[in-house]
Amino acid sequence: MQITDIEVIELRVPHHRELDLDPTNNGCLIKVHTDIGISGISEVDSLPSVIKAIIDAPPRIKTLMGLKSILIGEDPRNIQHLWQKMYHHTSYCGRRGIVMHAISGVDIALWDLLGKIENKSVAELLGQPKRSKLAAYTTVYPLGRNLDELHKGLDLALKYPVKALKLAIDPFWRDEPELAIKLLKGARSYVGDEIELMLDATASFSHHSQFDPLVNALKTTGITWLEAPFPLDQINQYKAVQRLGIPVGAGDTGLTAPEEWRPYFSKGKIDIAQPDISWVGGFTGLLEVAKLAKQYDCRLIPHGWNTDLTLAANLHFLSVQDASEYAEFSTSSSPLRWLLAKNGPKIDQDGMIKVPNGVGLGIDLDNDIIETYRIN
């Protein structure tokens, strides 16, 4: 059995909205094809044109190779070997950043492919599944600048019977703390005391002292965790902000290869690792980050703001972990979020999402939707 081709498919939803932090209108699918007619599929939260270039690039030297030139002719079943081979033969241009995005997409597709070959789910390939459902949380984005806009965002998130919501804030929370406090208290009042609230600061702060005006409101509203408060380069600030007494998360704003994570555990002392599986090296890389998280007694709750492909991947991973953690359920307005998969995971009446039980990722894509939004 051999890999015969690696295909990159760019999807784009025509729109005229301003650029924001939602990647779902611009999709990047990766297919790994084999000589037995079975393919594996994945998606990457990255720049499709660059991902395609990394995969298609002809080799220059042994450590400057495109992924296709590394993998064509290889047996797709030896995933760990192929991951190390990709990592080594791109080492002069990769090891971190967008090359790791491309490796991630190929790796996820290889796990999907292996599941189809062996007639098993990815969860079964990863280990012994410990749970068939995971608790979901939804994210409110954009949050808005007034209570009316806030309530509209909360209403969208509360359409789903979840027991936890994450508020994605904007930089004005740093510069206008009185307005931030008004919105924070307004959110708690609107959703009641039974729903957990998390806060995603999206690297909007530059120093831990900027949280001083917000400390009391963060505590009285019962914020469960504070996500990505600072740019990733400011590792010391992550440790310093823990004086607030609120668990701090990091990683979903750009960390890639597993070894890039180590100082955030050892030096930044983060409480929650939030890797994106399409950045950290796919399932193979995410398993290594999980080992580091366990070593430093840190929770791991993956980032997941894309289509059902990413959601399914996170569910498979979470289902085999020792601790039961939340799965992020994107409420993006993009049609790709809701139409790309024919059988996307849903939130049930108890706020839980069932782990897909089909082979591989267990996701069936709608080829008509792919062709509708495909960029040639």
Secondary structure by P-SEA (a helix, b strand, c coil): ccccbbbbbbbbcccccccccccccbbbbbbbbccccbbbbbcccccaaaaaaaaacccccccccccccccccccccaaaaaaaaaaaaacccccccaaaaaaaaaaaaaaaaaaaaaccccccccccccccbbbbbbbbccccccaaaaaaaaaaaacccccbbbbbccccccccaaaaaaaaaaaaaaacccbbbbbbcccccccccccccaaaaaaaaccccccccccccaaaaaaaaccccbbbbccccccccccccccccccccccbbbbcccccccaaaaaaaaaaaaaabbbbbbbbcccaaaaaaaaaaaaaccbbbbbbbbbcccccccccccccccccccccccccccccccccccaaaaaacccc
